[in-house]
Amino acid sequence: MNILIVCPSVIPAKMYGGTERVIWYLGKELTKMGHKVTFLVAQGSYCDFASVIYFESKKSLSEQIPPSTDIVHFHIQPSEPIAKPYVVTIHGNCNDFSEFDTNSIFVSKNHAARFGSDSFVHNGLDWDDYGRPNLSSKRHYFHFLGKAAWSVKNVKGAIDIIKSTHEEKLHVLGGYRLNMKMGFRFTLSPRVHFKGMVGGAEKNMLLAGSKGLIFPVRWHEPFGLALTESLYFGCPVFGTPYGSLPEIITPEVGFLSTNSVEIVNEIKNVDRYSRVMCHEYAVDVFNSKKMAESYIEKYLKVLNGEQLNPVSPKLVEKQMVKLLDWK
């Protein structure tokens, strides 16, 4: 099968790049399966296992699809009719009643259900690229992982949790001590360390030294690579029961609550969570091979003339508050 993966970003991901990381590993797995993969991506991209063509702003999307393509996998909403068979992965949230394409694929069961759909594929990663973590090492801090400038990620909640303990420390991966985007946030606590936007080996090293992920998000998280990456390094997850979290975080690998006091009390018992179980769960369930196999099933349905959704997915219920409950 000739598969074109379309994303208006630079690959490979160098720092944060969740979507870019997912499509990289998807393409890699599809290639291993014997398919021919081409990326239609932004200038500056490169790839050693698949062909790369660059977006041309003066051309329509249809003009940039190679004639030999069997199916197109969009990671953006196409704004024009596409003659070739195609699917569209929806990675984010919206809070209006816009209609999505009938061949849309969401990234978790909860994500799909919020748009009246049952079409989803969990994100997967190639764990071979992450190295083998030492699951028996001494660990000295917890971590937060995400874009701290986004209020929905609730880094303030994570900081408050740590400050409510007697001596625990927090490493913030994805933010800075001084942040003007959130009005004005300056964290004084010496027990909170800001690492900025980290990626690659540096991020992996920090995750490998952590006791657990503090993730009290205040929105419906579509998927959350921070969850599966942390689990891979043996880190249980302490977060809120919103979006995909109850679907991904079972009681064996984490604890979910909207109450900060309950989370503070639970992280005191972090040692009762098995690092090995967290690691093996991530490896077995959220790997890129499993993701690619699931997408192949979607591709074949579309190539067989089926639609992935009987009607165009759209938001079932509009969220009337900016931030979900947290206390």
Residue pairs with C-beta under 8 A, 6 or more apart in sequence:
1 35
1 36
1 70
1 71
1 299
2 35
2 36
2 38
2 66
2 68
2 69
2 70
2 71
3 30
3 35
3 36
3 37
3 38
3 69
3 70
3 71
3 72
3 73
3 299
4 37
4 38
4 39
4 40
4 65
4 66
4 69
4 71
4 72
4 73
4 84
5 23
5 26
5 27
5 37
5 38
5 39
5 40
5 41
5 73
5 75
6 39
6 40
6 41
6 61
6 72
6 73
6 74
6 75
6 76
7 19
7 20
7 23
7 39
7 40
7 41
7 75
7 76
8 41
8 42
8 55
8 76
9 17
9 19
9 20
9 41
9 42
9 45
10 20
10 41
10 42
10 43
10 44
10 45
11 20
11 23
11 24
11 39
11 41
11 45
11 46
11 47
11 52
12 20
12 21
12 24
12 45
12 46
12 47
13 20
13 21
13 24
13 199
14 199
14 200
15 197
15 198
15 199
15 200
16 147
16 174
16 197
16 199
17 199
18 91
18 123
18 225
19 75
19 91
21 125
21 225
22 123
22 124
22 125
22 225
22 291
23 39
23 75
24 47
25 124
25 125
25 126
25 129
25 288
25 291
26 73
26 124
26 288
26 291
26 292
26 295
27 37
27 39
27 47
27 49
27 50
28 49
28 50
28 126
28 288
29 126
29 288
29 289
29 291
29 292
30 37
30 292
30 295
30 296
31 37
31 49
31 50
32 289
33 292
33 296
36 50
36 51
37 49
37 50
37 51
38 50
38 51
38 52
38 53
38 66
38 69
39 45
39 47
39 50
39 51
39 52
39 53
40 53
40 54
40 55
40 64
40 65
41 52
41 53
41 54
41 55
42 54
42 55
43 54
43 55
45 52
45 54
46 52
53 64
53 66
55 64
56 64
60 80
61 78
61 79
61 80
61 82
62 80
62 81
62 82
62 83
65 72
65 82
65 84
69 84
70 84
70 85
70 303
71 84
71 85
71 86
71 87
71 299
71 302
71 303
72 82
72 84
72 85
72 86
72 87
73 86
73 87
73 89
73 295
73 299
74 86
74 87
74 88
74 89
75 88
75 89
75 91
76 88
77 88
77 100
77 101
78 86
78 88
78 101
85 299
85 302
85 303
86 103
86 302
87 103
87 104
87 105
87 295
87 298
87 299
87 302
87 308
88 100
88 101
88 103
88 104
88 105
89 104
89 105
89 106
89 107
89 121
90 100
90 104
90 105
90 106
90 107
90 111
90 115
90 222
91 107
91 222
91 223
92 222
93 219
93 220
93 222
94 315
95 315
95 318
95 319
96 315
96 318
97 314
97 315
97 318
98 314
98 315
99 312
99 313
99 314
100 115
100 312
100 313
100 314
101 312
102 307
102 308
102 309
102 310
102 311
102 312
102 313
103 302
103 307
103 308
103 309
104 115
104 117
104 119
104 308
104 309
104 313
105 119
105 120
105 121
105 295
105 298
105 308
106 112
106 115
106 117
106 119
106 120
106 222
106 313
107 120
107 121
107 122
107 123
107 222
107 223
107 244
108 120
108 122
108 222
108 223
108 243
108 244
108 247
108 248
109 118
109 120
109 244
109 247
110 220
110 243
110 244
110 246
110 247
111 120
111 220
111 222
111 223
111 243
111 244
112 118
112 119
112 120
112 313
113 316
114 220
114 315
114 316
114 317
115 313
115 314
115 315
115 316
116 311
116 313
116 314
116 316
117 309
117 313
119 298
119 308
119 309
119 313
121 291
121 294
121 295
121 298
122 223
122 285
122 286
122 290
122 291
122 294
123 223
123 225
123 228
123 286
123 291
124 286
124 287
124 288
124 289
124 290
124 291
124 292
125 225
125 228
125 229
125 232
125 286
125 287
125 288
126 287
126 288
127 232
127 282
127 283
127 287
130 204
130 229
130 232
130 233
131 204
133 207
133 208
133 232
133 233
133 234
133 279
134 208
135 234
135 275
135 276
135 279
136 275
137 208
137 209
139 209
139 210
139 211
140 169
140 209
140 211
141 168
141 169
141 170
141 171
141 193
141 209
141 210
141 211
142 162
142 168
142 169
142 170
142 171
142 210
142 211
142 212
142 213
142 214
142 238
142 267
143 170
143 171
143 172
143 173
143 206
143 207
143 210
143 212
143 213
143 214
143 230
143 235
144 155
144 158
144 159
144 170
144 171
144 172
144 173
144 174
144 175
144 213
144 214
144 215
145 173
145 174
145 203
145 207
145 213
145 215
145 226
145 229
145 230
146 153
146 155
146 173
146 174
146 215
146 217
146 226
147 153
147 174
147 175
148 155
148 172
148 174
148 175
148 176
148 179
149 175
149 179
149 181
149 182
151 182
151 218
151 322
151 323
152 217
152 218
152 219
152 323
153 174
153 217
153 218
154 216
154 217
154 218
154 240
154 323
154 326
155 172
155 175
156 182
156 185
157 216
157 218
157 260
157 326
158 170
158 172
158 214
158 215
158 216
159 170
159 172
159 187
159 189
159 192
160 260
161 214
161 216
161 238
161 260
161 263
161 264
161 267
162 168
162 169
162 170
162 189
162 191
162 192
162 214
163 189
163 191
163 192
164 260
164 261
164 264
165 264
165 267
165 268
167 191
168 191
168 211
168 267
169 191
169 192
169 193
170 191
170 192
170 193
170 214
171 193
171 195
171 206
171 210
172 192
172 193
172 194
172 195
173 195
173 198
173 203
173 206
173 207
174 195
174 196
174 197
174 198
175 194
175 196
176 194
176 196
177 186
177 187
177 192
177 194
178 185
178 186
179 185
179 186
187 194
195 202
195 206
198 206
203 229
204 233
207 229
207 230
207 232
207 233
207 235
208 233
210 230
210 233
210 235
211 235
211 267
211 270
212 230
212 235
212 236
212 237
212 238
212 254
212 267
212 270
212 273
213 226
213 227
213 230
213 235
213 236
213 237
213 238
213 239
213 254
214 238
214 239
214 263
214 267
215 224
215 226
215 227
215 237
215 238
215 239
215 240
215 245
216 238
216 239
216 240
216 260
216 263
216 326
217 224
217 239
217 240
217 242
217 243
217 245
218 240
218 242
218 323
218 324
218 325
218 326
219 242
219 243
219 323
219 324
220 242
220 243
220 244
220 319
220 324
221 242
221 243
221 244
221 245
222 243
222 244
223 244
223 248
224 243
224 244
224 245
224 248
227 237
227 239
227 244
227 245
227 248
227 249
228 248
228 282
228 286
229 282
230 237
231 237
231 253
231 278
231 279
231 281
231 282
231 286
232 278
232 279
232 282
232 283
233 279
234 275
234 276
234 278
234 279
235 275
235 278
236 253
236 254
236 255
236 270
236 273
236 278
237 245
237 249
237 253
237 254
237 255
238 254
238 255
238 256
238 263
238 266
238 267
239 245
239 249
239 254
239 255
239 256
239 263
240 256
240 257
240 258
240 324
240 326
241 256
241 257
241 258
242 324
245 256
246 256
248 286
249 255
249 256
250 281
252 273
252 274
252 277
252 281
253 273
253 277
253 278
253 281
254 273
255 262
255 263
255 266
257 263
257 266
258 324
258 325
258 326
258 327
259 327
260 326
260 327
298 308
301 308
302 308
